[in-house]
Amino acid sequence: MNTSTSHTYDNFSTVSSQSTSHIYDNLSTIRGQSTSHTYDNLSRVRGQSTSHTYDNLSRVRGQSTSYIYDNLSRVRGQSTSHTFDNLTMVRGQSTSHTYDNLSRVRGHPGTFIQP
């Protein structure tokens, strides 16, 4: 957990003890899946079966909305129209740059931090 990467997306894989240059593909493998289509796999790792993973992301949490990004905040008990910003708040963070914060919430000082 003491990794240091110059790119937050790359760091996203290392926080899960993975080593890959394709973080989206790694998102499936960290769940024990093996597929080149991580977005589709995101639905299967939760026991779902759908070709629309973004829509499935709301259903696996028992939500029903056509705006999954907005729903991603509500499934965590948040209420905001900016889910990417909320993604930091659900982790107890407070930043307007969620992608940069994704490295910090895991304790990683990502050096690719945009102001």
C-alpha positions as CSV (number, residue, x, y, z in Angstrom):
1,M,0.0,0.0,0.0
2,N,3.0,2.2,-0.2
3,T,3.2,2.4,-3.9
4,S,3.9,5.7,-5.7
5,T,2.8,6.2,-9.3
6,S,2.7,9.1,-11.6
7,H,-0.7,8.3,-12.9
8,T,-3.8,7.8,-10.8
9,Y,-5.4,5.3,-13.1
10,D,-2.3,3.1,-13.0
11,N,-2.3,3.5,-9.2
12,F,-5.8,2.2,-9.1
13,S,-4.5,-1.3,-10.1
14,T,-1.6,-1.3,-7.7
15,V,-3.8,-0.6,-4.7
16,S,-5.3,-4.0,-5.3
17,S,-1.9,-5.7,-5.6
18,Q,-2.3,-5.9,-9.4
19,S,0.3,-5.1,-12.0
20,T,-1.1,-4.1,-15.3
21,S,-1.0,-1.1,-17.7
22,H,-4.7,-1.6,-18.4
23,I,-6.5,-0.6,-15.3
24,Y,-10.0,-1.1,-16.7
25,D,-9.0,-4.7,-17.5
26,N,-7.5,-5.0,-14.1
27,L,-10.8,-4.0,-12.5
28,S,-12.2,-7.3,-13.6
29,T,-9.2,-9.4,-12.5
30,I,-9.2,-8.0,-9.0
31,R,-12.6,-9.6,-8.6
32,G,-11.3,-12.9,-9.8
33,Q,-12.7,-12.5,-13.2
34,S,-11.0,-13.1,-16.5
35,T,-12.4,-11.0,-19.4
36,S,-11.2,-8.4,-21.8
37,H,-14.4,-6.5,-21.4
38,T,-14.2,-5.1,-17.9
39,Y,-17.4,-3.0,-18.1
40,D,-19.4,-6.1,-19.0
41,N,-17.5,-8.0,-16.3
42,L,-18.5,-5.4,-13.7
43,S,-22.0,-6.7,-13.9
44,R,-21.1,-10.3,-13.7
45,V,-18.9,-10.0,-10.6
46,R,-22.1,-9.0,-8.8
47,G,-24.0,-11.9,-10.2
48,Q,-25.7,-9.9,-12.8
49,S,-26.1,-10.7,-16.5
50,T,-26.5,-7.7,-18.8
51,S,-24.8,-6.1,-21.7
52,H,-25.3,-2.7,-20.2
53,T,-23.0,-2.6,-17.2
54,Y,-23.6,1.0,-16.4
55,D,-27.3,0.3,-16.1
56,N,-26.5,-2.8,-14.1
57,L,-24.4,-0.9,-11.7
58,S,-27.6,0.7,-10.3
59,R,-29.5,-2.6,-10.2
60,V,-26.9,-4.5,-8.3
61,R,-27.4,-2.1,-5.4
62,G,-31.1,-2.2,-5.6
63,Q,-31.5,1.1,-7.4
64,S,-33.6,2.0,-10.3
65,T,-32.5,5.0,-12.3
66,S,-31.6,5.9,-15.8
67,Y,-28.7,8.0,-14.6
68,I,-26.2,5.5,-13.2
69,Y,-23.5,8.0,-12.4
70,D,-26.0,10.0,-10.3
71,N,-27.2,6.7,-8.7
72,L,-23.6,5.8,-7.7
73,S,-23.8,8.5,-5.2
74,R,-27.2,7.5,-3.8
75,V,-26.3,3.9,-3.3
76,R,-23.7,5.1,-0.8
77,G,-26.3,7.3,1.0
78,Q,-25.1,10.5,-0.7
79,S,-27.2,13.1,-2.4
80,T,-25.4,15.0,-5.1
81,S,-25.8,15.5,-8.8
82,H,-22.1,15.2,-9.3
83,T,-21.3,11.5,-8.6
84,F,-17.6,11.8,-9.5
85,D,-17.2,14.5,-6.8
86,N,-19.3,12.4,-4.5
87,L,-17.0,9.4,-5.0
88,T,-14.5,11.3,-2.8
89,M,-17.0,12.2,-0.2
90,V,-18.2,8.6,0.4
91,R,-14.6,7.9,1.4
92,G,-14.5,10.8,3.7
93,Q,-12.6,13.0,1.3
94,S,-13.2,16.5,0.2
95,T,-11.9,17.4,-3.2
96,S,-13.3,18.5,-6.5
97,H,-10.9,16.2,-8.4
98,T,-12.2,12.7,-7.8
99,Y,-9.9,11.0,-10.2
100,D,-6.9,12.5,-8.4
101,N,-8.5,11.7,-5.1
102,L,-8.9,8.1,-6.0
103,S,-5.2,7.7,-5.3
104,R,-5.3,9.6,-2.1
105,V,-8.2,7.8,-0.5
106,R,-6.1,4.7,-0.7
107,G,-3.1,6.5,0.9
108,H,-1.2,6.9,-2.4
109,P,0.4,10.2,-3.1
110,G,-0.3,10.3,-6.9
111,T,2.0,12.7,-8.5
112,F,-0.3,13.4,-11.4
113,I,-2.5,15.8,-9.5
114,Q,-4.2,18.5,-11.4
115,P,-5.2,21.7,-9.6
